[in-house]
Amino acid sequence: MSYPAKIKAVGIYETGGVEVIQNLELPFPEVKPSDLLIKVEWAGVNFIDTYNRSGLYPAPQFPFPIAREVSGVVLELPSDQSVLESSDFKSRGFKKGGRVAVALPGSLKEYVAVDWNTTIYAVPDSIPTRIAAAALLQGLTALTQVTESYNVQKGDTVLVHTVAGGVGLLLAQLAKGRGATVIGTTSTPEKAALAKAHGADHVILYKKEDTVERVLELTDGQGANVIYDGVGQATFDDDFKMIKRKGTIVTFGNASGPVEPVKLFKLTEKNVKLLRPTFNNYLVTLEERNDYSAELWGLVSSGALRLVIHTEYPFTAEGVRQAHTDLTSGKTTGKLLIKVKD
């Protein structure tokens, strides 16, 4: 099969505001013997894309296609016969013409080449690539956090900041499914209703209510067993007022800005555990990648994990600029997608 010499992408040559996002023309990707070649159909939009674009997180190179989560169809399997014959490769479930989802920095382009033994996941035939792109990064983030950052158990009280966002809605569903009481924070009654429809027992409108006061009221003054905080700077200090003795604070985002350095003595008053995890470090081994992806696709296929897709944007600089603007405005709910396929 012949492929084009140049491909379309959307990304940046420098960091800055949304105005630095532009249409790119890039060489067709180099395909190594251990790589799968993927025709990209959908891309997920995540806060980390805005961090790369602004310079909060350095982009690995320029030009940088500004996404790290895509889904599509396998055009070519690895050409290395020893890879194809290995039991590890066979355990991944890849097939030519099959669907895959990929967590790969710099992937907002028409084609990507990905090493088979990295964060690329075969997607069951029952799940469309659109849903796979919506589920992958945020789904694995939420799933690893309720399992390993803090293993949510029946009877726990879980606090989820920005519960109507992409990760927040998934955290609420997963925690509720494990028998926890879920408290969420959000900005509007409409978002609160959405969160309650996806597992939240109580939702605090932080613009109108005192979040600390309400959490302590709802927990009889004890606080939450675990707090999942993707907001960062604006909520971090109050987390220590709302966490239960021997509780766990999981801070995983910077929507309001990065958290300042923490003195260890801050943990002493309640013997608090503090984590700043990234899902990639929970998905290092082949066994971890296979197990977590199988669990994620199973939850999605069964309907136990319901995805909310806010908007689809065109695969253009203007479309991606609008996606970044909308995501950081605080007005969106659920997942934002870029439609890459024609």
Long-range contacts (C-beta under 8 A, 24 or more apart in sequence): 1-75, 1-76, 3-28, 3-111, 4-28, 7-109, 7-110, 7-111, 8-109, 8-110, 8-315, 9-63, 9-65, 9-108, 9-109, 9-110, 10-65, 10-66, 10-108, 10-109, 10-315, 10-316, 10-317, 10-319, 10-320, 10-338, 11-63, 11-64, 11-65, 11-66, 11-106, 11-108, 11-109, 12-52, 12-53, 12-59, 12-62, 12-63, 12-64, 12-66, 13-62, 13-63, 14-62, 15-52, 15-53, 15-54, 15-55, 15-59, 16-53, 16-54, 16-55, 17-54, 18-53, 18-321, 18-324, 18-325, 19-321, 20-53, 21-53, 21-66, 21-317, 21-320, 21-321, 21-324, 22-317, 23-316, 23-317, 24-63, 24-65, 24-109, 26-63, 26-65, 26-109, 28-111, 29-109, 29-111, 29-112, 29-113, 30-113, 31-76, 31-79, 31-113, 32-113, 32-115, 33-78, 33-79, 33-80, 33-83, 34-78, 34-80, 34-83, 34-115, 34-116, 34-117, 35-78, 35-113, 35-114, 35-115, 35-116, 36-74, 36-76, 36-77, 36-78, 36-94, 36-100, 36-113, 36-114, 36-116, 36-120, 37-74, 37-75, 37-76, 37-111, 37-112, 37-113, 38-70, 38-72, 38-73, 38-74, 38-75, 38-100, 38-102, 38-111, 38-112, 38-113, 38-114, 38-120, 39-72, 39-73, 39-75, 39-110, 39-111, 39-341, 40-70, 40-71, 40-72, 40-107, 40-109, 40-110, 40-111, 40-112, 40-340, 40-341, 41-70, 41-71, 41-72, 41-73, 41-129, 41-130, 41-133, 41-339, 41-340, 41-341, 42-70, 42-71, 42-72, 42-129, 42-130, 42-132, 42-133, 42-134, 42-337, 42-338, 42-339, 42-340, 42-341, 43-67, 43-69, 43-70, 43-71, 43-107, 43-108, 43-133, 43-315, 43-337, 43-338, 43-340, 44-69, 44-70, 44-133, 44-134, 44-136, 44-137, 44-138, 44-335, 44-336, 44-337, 44-338, 45-313, 45-320, 45-323, 45-324, 45-327, 45-335, 45-336, 45-337, 45-338, 46-137, 46-138, 46-166, 47-230, 47-253, 47-254, 47-255, 47-327, 47-328, 49-324, 50-324, 50-327, 50-328, 51-254, 52-105, 53-324, 56-254, 56-258, 59-106, 60-105, 60-106, 61-106, 64-105, 64-106, 65-106, 65-107, 65-108, 65-109, 66-108, 66-320, 67-106, 67-107, 67-108, 67-338, 68-103, 68-104, 68-105, 68-106, 68-107, 68-137, 69-101, 69-102, 69-103, 69-104, 69-107, 69-133, 69-136, 69-137, 70-101, 70-102, 70-104, 70-107, 70-108, 70-112, 70-133, 70-340, 71-99, 71-100, 71-101, 71-102, 71-123, 71-129, 71-130, 71-132, 71-133, 71-136, 72-99, 72-100, 72-102, 72-112, 72-129, 72-340, 72-341, 73-97, 73-98, 73-99, 73-100, 73-129, 74-98, 74-99, 74-100, 75-111, 78-116, 83-116, 88-117, 88-286, 89-116, 89-117, 91-286, 91-290, 92-116, 92-120, 92-121, 92-122, 92-286, 92-290, 93-122, 94-120, 94-122, 95-122, 98-122, 98-123, 98-125, 99-123, 99-124, 99-125, 99-127, 99-128, 99-129, 99-132, 100-132, 101-129, 101-132, 101-133, 101-135, 101-136, 102-136, 103-136, 103-137, 103-140, 103-280, 108-315, 108-320, 108-338, 108-340, 109-340, 110-340, 117-286, 119-280, 119-283, 119-289, 121-289, 121-293, 121-297, 122-293, 123-297, 124-297, 124-301, 126-301, 127-297, 127-300, 127-301, 130-309, 130-337, 131-300, 131-307, 133-337, 134-307, 134-309, 134-334, 134-335, 134-337, 135-296, 135-297, 135-300, 135-305, 135-307, 136-296, 137-279, 138-166, 138-167, 138-170, 138-335, 139-170, 139-296, 139-299, 139-300, 139-305, 140-279, 140-282, 140-283, 140-292, 140-293, 140-296, 141-167, 141-170, 141-252, 141-279, 142-167, 142-170, 142-171, 142-174, 143-170, 143-174, 143-292, 143-295, 143-296, 143-299, 144-277, 144-279, 144-282, 144-283, 144-292, 145-171, 145-228, 145-250, 145-252, 145-277, 145-279, 146-171, 146-174, 146-175, 146-178, 148-277, 148-282, 149-226, 149-248, 149-250, 149-252, 149-275, 149-277, 150-225, 150-226, 150-248, 150-250, 150-273, 150-275, 152-178, 152-180, 152-225, 152-226, 153-178, 153-179, 153-180, 154-178, 154-179, 154-180, 155-179, 155-180, 156-180, 156-181, 156-225, 156-226, 157-181, 157-183, 157-218, 157-219, 157-222, 157-223, 157-224, 157-225, 157-244, 158-182, 158-183, 158-224, 158-225, 158-226, 158-227, 158-228, 159-183, 159-184, 159-185, 159-215, 159-224, 159-226, 159-227, 159-228, 159-242, 160-184, 160-185, 160-200, 160-227, 160-228, 161-185, 161-227, 161-228, 161-229, 161-230, 161-231, 161-235, 162-186, 162-230, 162-231, 162-255, 163-191, 163-195, 163-200, 163-203, 164-191, 164-192, 164-194, 164-195, 164-333, 164-334, 165-230, 165-332, 165-333, 165-334, 166-308, 166-334, 166-335, 166-336, 167-228, 167-230, 167-252, 167-253, 168-195, 168-228, 168-230, 169-194, 169-195, 169-198, 169-199, 169-308, 169-333, 169-334, 170-305, 170-307, 171-228, 172-198, 172-199, 172-200, 173-198, 173-199, 173-304, 173-305, 173-306, 174-199, 174-299, 174-305, 175-199, 176-200, 176-201, 177-304, 180-225, 183-215, 183-218, 183-219, 183-224, 185-211, 185-235, 187-330, 191-333, 194-308, 194-333, 194-334, 198-306, 198-308, 211-235, 211-238, 211-242, 212-238, 212-241, 212-242, 215-242, 216-241, 216-242, 219-244, 223-247, 226-250, 228-252, 229-253, 230-255, 231-255, 231-256, 232-256, 232-257, 232-258, 232-259, 233-257, 233-258, 233-259, 233-260, 236-260, 240-266, 240-269, 240-270, 240-272, 243-270, 243-272, 244-270, 245-270, 245-271, 246-270, 246-271, 246-272, 246-273, 247-272, 247-273, 248-272, 248-273, 248-274, 248-275, 249-273, 249-274, 249-275, 250-275, 250-277, 251-275, 251-276, 252-276, 252-277, 252-278, 255-328, 307-334, 307-335, 308-333, 308-334, 308-335, 309-334, 309-335, 309-336, 309-337, 310-334, 310-335, 310-336, 311-336, 311-337, 312-337, 312-338, 312-339, 313-337, 313-338, 313-339, 314-338, 314-339, 315-339, 315-340
